Amino acid sequence: MRLTLIDLIIATVLAGIGAIAGNIIWGPDVPAAVVFLCGFVSIMIFASPIYRLLHYRPLWLPACPHCNDRPGQYQIIGRDSSSETVVCPLCSQSFRVIYTRKSAQKNDESGLKGVIASWPYFWGRYTKQK
């Protein structure tokens, strides 16, 4: 998991905005569970668009489609605006990590296996490319 100060700031600000919105909507005597839920919903709704807008990578790296293991890091050997070609350090196979659906629809002449980032993008949920 890649967790930096920027990630914590984004999550804290979004949770705070959600909590304030919950307080405004339900009044000052709202239960703490509702405030927490509003903060969580705010993070789930707004974090992915913010990460995509700022071109941040998701928090979790994908599992390698070849060996199905999730190493701590990958070696990036190629990159374009919406995808990266990486090498798994465990099995030494390369594959594509695709960050947008538009990029996934393009033909890939290299024939590499790939994984596509799914919702929620910021968390790092991936599906295998077909």
Secondary structure, 3 states (H helix, E strand, C coil): CCCCHHHHHHHHHHHHHHHHHHHHHHCCCCCHHHHHHHHHHHHHHHHHHHHHHCCCCCCCCCCCCCCCCCCCCCEEEEECCCEEEEECCCCCCEEEEECCHHHHHCCCCCCCCEEEEECCHHHCEEEECC
